[in-house]
Amino acid sequence: MPTWSLAPSRRSLLRDGAPAFLLADTTWAAFSGPTDEEWTDYLVRRRRQGFTGLLISVLPIEHDRSEGGLSPYVVRDGRLDLDGGDAEYWPRAERMLQEAVEHGFTPMLVLLWNNFVPATWGAGLTPELVLDEQQTLDHVRGAVERFARFAPIWIVSGDDDLDSEVALARYSLAAAEVRRLAPDALVTWHSTPTARMPEAVADGELLDLHGLQPGHNQEWDTLPRDLVRHYAAFSVPRPIINLEPCYEGLGRFAGRARHSREDVRRASWTGVVAGAAAGLGYGAHGVWSWHRRGSAFTAENVHGMPFPFSVAMEFPGADDVGFLRRVVEGEVLFDLDEAADLLVDEPSGAVVGRAGDRVAVYAPESFALTLRLDPAAVVAVRVYDLDARRIDAAQCTPVEHDGAPGIRLEQTEFAGDALFVIDLGRSTP
């Protein structure tokens, strides 16, 4: 089965010892929703599209869930009984992960969605689900015992604000237990778009990589860059993954629109070029909750009704992010850092990153861009038409800006977003 580890740079990841981009599909409700046949069809489909990871919540997300499915627990007299639910839940989960790793996927398992942790916003919605300290340890130990053989990446928290000392202490307790029981496993945390991880946690021993959630609302297009800036500024270098950009088909702005494949591409590429180049999570609204036609959905007023999972599985954005992975790996863009100083100010939201002698420019719109690069240092320029998923002919012109030499990436001759890749001579500062 595939295993992931940190690259020597501590900024990117290795898959079975070789540089690789971790592309994960979001299927939070996997253990509750799919039939055996649906799960097999899903795995085959996502493998063909280039996915290598699966984002799964070990426990159901009650406040954000499609109706139906299995549950491992029940509430008795106001207290959660973790062993009182469907007896088939855990054996079935193990079978599903066994099949997933046989197809080449790495499970990325959230241990504690915030509902199960005290002093969180989710605990306020579902107080009957909050685990005490001993229940938390028992749950973590049970999960590691069942699932460690599948070489998962462990995600300690789920959708948390990271602003409560009580909650941070509980997540830290869980992370320390994972460290004790599975010392070679990679560990990360999952947070809300408004969360900013405290320095003590970010630079501490209880995580290996940063997992960001830019999310689905008003700042969905700029948060991928802004969050990367926050986490890249910490003292300890770590790989950064955009775990949750906007989900394709998910409702936003109080029901005025749904996120499109174009939105997903913009959020995904913005994060990658800004420095979240170790991996990406993708979500389709209906797959993540394994929604069935005619079922109720507990967060319809927030996200809009999901599409049936069989419909959402065919959304084109999944192929777009599969292409993203191929480009990142083919162009060797794993160690990108944002290089905003190279870009002459412009209003479209373009982002520039640099990894050694290679510069990547994400252009969300088809406009000419000026870069502060010496034309004499430019060896080659390539451009990718991201909507058509193909390489195109790039046009690059020497210019002068503020008395210094520069280059102008001419407007593409396709209407849509683009990725420019520029090779520089090795002597370029």
Secondary structure by P-SEA (a helix, b strand, c coil): cbbbbbccccccccccccbbbbbbbbcccccccccaaaaaaaaaaaaaacccbbbbcccccccccccbbbbccccccccccccccccaaaaaaaaaaaaaaaabbbbbccccccccccccccccccccccccaaaaaaaaaaaaacccccccccccccccccccaaaaaaaaaaaaaaaaaccccccbbbbcccccccccccccccccbbbbbcccccccccaaaaaaaaaaaccbbbbbbcccccccccccccccccccaaaaaaaaaaaaaacccccbbbbcccccccccccccccccccccccccaaaaaacaaaaaaaaaaaaaaaacccccccccccccccccbbbbbbcccbbbbbbccbbbbbcccccccccbbbbbcccccbbbbbbbbbbbcccccccccccccccccbbbbbbbccccc
